[in-house]
Structure formats: C-alpha cells, structure tokens
Amino acid sequence: MWGELYLKSFQLNEKTRSFLSEYQLFEDDLIQQVQLQHRLELVSAFGIQKGMRVLEIGCGQGDTTVAIADAVGESGSVVAIDIASPDYGAQLTLGQAAERIKESSLGEHIDFHFEMDFNFFESPIPFDVAVLSHCSWYFKQPEDLLKYFKKIRKLAEHICFAEWDLDFTCISQRPHFCAVSILALYSNFVKNEGNIQNLFHKTQIHQLLQQANFEVIKQLTVDAAFLQDGQWEKSYANSIRAEFIKVPYMMQPLITGYYELMNNSNEKENSLNSFIVCAM
C-alpha cells in the first residue's frame, strides 16, 4: 500500500517527462516511469553522445536500453543482448518489453538479441561504448565477470559500468544492504537462479577492469534512494528465510543478525545508490 501511494506522489523530473511525452512509452506504468528516471541519469553520467554505436550487455527489459537509444539519437545505434529467454520476466517478459520498445520511434535504432551468451557474441564492427548496467550481481564468480571485461576490451573503446553501491550513506539504506547480503549468502548455500548470485564492491570492479587492461577515467555516485528495489529485495529475502535451515549452523547467527537489522527499521526505507565507473 505504501509503495502505491509513494509512486502516485512521486514527482518525475523534466527530463523524464519530456522522454515520456516524446516516445509514448510506459504511459500507464508508474513503476517503469520511476525506473526510467534513474536510467536516464545513469546514461547522462556515462557521457554517451549522439552518433555513438553502443553495445549493452544484460539489457533485461530495456530499462537502460531506451535511455541509451535516446542519447545516441537517430545517427547512433544500440545492440542490446541478454542471456535470458524472451519468455523470462514479469510483469512483462523480456520479449514483450522489447516488442513495446520496437514499436516506438526508438526501436529503429535498437537491435535486441535474447538467449545470447556474450562469450559467443561476435561483431565485425567495433563499438564506441559497452554498457553493463545493474547486471553484475548475476555473475556467480568474479572470474566470469573478468572474462566479459577482457572480451569487451577487444570490442569497444570504452566501458561504462553501473551497480548498486554497497557503501550506503544513510541508515535508511541499511535494509537494502542487508537484503542483498542475505540473498548473496542464500545463493552461496542454496542453489538458485535468483538475480543476486554475488555482490561486487566498487573496489573489486576497479581491480577487475585493471586486470582487463582498462584505465578508469571517471567514477561517481548517482542517487537511487527513491527507487523501490530495496523494498522488493527485502520482501524476497523474507520470503526465503525458512530455507536457511540448509545453511551450516555456524552461519546462522550472522544470517539472523542480517534479518534483525533488515526488519527492525524505525524510519522510511530507501534503496542503495548506484555507483558508476567509466574506463577506456
């Protein structure tokens, strides 16, 4: 109930309202409108310019894809890939979301590829930028992400990376931090295909980029506290609590502590911010 009231009262900024008016996307979807505002801010921070050729890895339902397509304009192009099936996802599947985007004027500049493992992706034409936006926690091992970075080094001049920032700046973001920590522990002890398989701190991302011969040229934090993701992750973490019976006994106090910190919040709860890293 609180989430619905919050969405209805949330004030979109001028950039987001202009996008919605121009492309007629997400007109009846308040959740997507709020998500779009954050993605537009991320792409602005990336510094993507008109005319660029961009590869987006882990495009999902196209939240960031449309922001990139708007940034590159009619003279640019976006190749958006995801390992998931077009039937994956809710409320809209990836395929349904892509079809909706393709019907807009932005669709002319976007080429979606689902069920595409980046390890097998090839392109005869290089990209100006490769983007990974909020998809790194799907990787089960740091070595898997490093492998992607090394391949990107051969395909693109720049890389722009965004993920949730574990360095939360206010106590209202602690429940989100605890929720993602719980879900990462869950994935390490209980096999599942959830969205969080591993957590990467920004210092680890820097190290992996350096190992792939990238030089970091920009890093900053983008406000994401207004998003609902923290509430969603908290709800999912609570839904799987009983399954932690499978976790070794010595881990139980740590997990119990995370649950206590997550659920005993005395104020409004916010999502973590996003950090971005741009390298070349």
ZIVEN-V917403 format. One record per residue. RES is the residue in one letter. PHI is phi as a letter, one per 30 degrees, with the letter a starting at -180 (* if undefined). D_FIRST is the distance of its C-alpha to the first C-alpha in whole Angstrom. Layout:
BEGIN
RES,PHI,D_FIRST
RES,PHI,D_FIRST
END
This chain:
BEGIN
M,*,0
W,e,4
G,d,5
E,d,5
L,d,6
Y,d,9
L,d,10
K,d,11
S,c,13
F,d,14
Q,c,18
L,d,20
N,d,24
E,d,27
K,d,28
T,d,24
R,d,25
S,d,28
F,d,28
L,d,25
S,d,28
E,d,31
Y,c,30
Q,h,27
L,c,25
F,h,21
E,d,21
D,c,18
D,b,16
L,d,14
I,d,14
Q,d,18
Q,d,18
V,d,17
Q,d,19
L,e,22
Q,e,22
H,d,22
R,d,25
L,d,27
E,d,27
L,d,28
V,d,31
S,d,32
A,d,33
F,d,35
G,i,37
I,d,37
Q,c,40
K,e,41
G,i,43
M,d,42
R,c,42
V,b,39
L,c,38
E,c,34
I,c,34
G,i,31
C,d,30
G,h,27
Q,c,25
G,i,27
D,e,24
T,d,27
T,e,30
V,d,29
A,d,29
I,d,32
A,d,34
D,d,33
A,d,35
V,d,38
G,i,38
E,d,41
S,d,43
G,c,41
S,a,40
V,b,37
V,c,38
A,c,34
I,b,35
D,a,33
I,d,34
A,d,31
S,d,32
P,d,31
D,d,29
Y,d,27
G,j,23
A,a,20
Q,d,18
L,c,21
T,d,24
L,e,27
G,d,29
Q,d,27
A,d,26
A,d,29
E,d,30
R,d,28
I,d,29
K,d,33
E,d,33
S,d,32
S,d,35
L,d,34
G,e,34
E,d,38
H,c,38
I,b,36
D,b,38
F,d,35
H,b,36
F,c,34
E,h,36
M,c,38
D,d,39
F,e,40
N,d,42
F,c,44
F,d,43
E,b,46
S,b,47
P,d,50
I,c,49
P,d,47
F,c,44
D,d,44
V,b,40
A,c,38
V,c,35
L,b,33
S,c,29
H,h,26
C,b,28
S,d,31
W,d,29
Y,d,29
F,d,33
K,d,34
Q,b,37
P,e,38
E,d,41
D,d,39
L,d,38
L,d,41
K,d,43
Y,d,40
F,e,41
K,d,45
K,d,45
I,d,43
R,e,46
K,d,48
L,c,46
A,b,44
E,d,46
H,b,42
I,b,39
C,b,36
F,b,33
A,b,30
E,a,28
W,d,25
D,c,27
L,d,27
D,d,29
F,d,26
T,c,26
C,b,24
I,d,23
S,d,19
Q,c,20
R,d,21
P,e,19
H,d,19
F,e,23
C,d,22
A,d,20
V,d,23
S,d,26
I,e,25
L,d,24
A,d,28
L,d,29
Y,e,28
S,d,29
N,d,33
F,c,33
V,b,31
K,e,32
N,a,29
E,c,29
G,d,25
N,d,24
I,c,26
Q,c,29
N,a,31
L,c,30
F,c,32
H,d,33
K,d,34
T,d,37
Q,d,38
I,d,37
H,e,40
Q,d,42
L,d,41
L,d,42
Q,d,45
Q,d,46
A,c,46
N,i,48
F,c,45
E,c,46
V,d,42
I,c,43
K,a,39
Q,a,36
L,a,33
T,c,30
V,c,27
D,d,24
A,b,21
A,d,19
F,d,16
L,d,15
Q,c,13
D,e,15
G,e,15
Q,d,12
W,d,13
E,d,17
K,d,15
S,d,14
Y,d,17
A,d,19
N,d,18
S,d,18
I,c,22
R,e,23
A,d,25
E,d,27
F,d,28
I,d,31
K,d,33
V,d,33
P,e,36
Y,e,37
M,d,37
M,d,34
Q,e,32
P,d,32
L,d,31
I,d,28
T,d,27
G,d,27
Y,d,25
Y,d,22
E,d,23
L,d,23
M,d,19
N,c,17
N,c,19
S,c,18
N,c,18
E,b,16
K,e,14
E,c,14
N,c,16
S,d,17
L,d,21
N,d,23
S,c,26
F,c,29
I,b,32
V,b,36
C,c,38
A,b,41
M,b,45
END
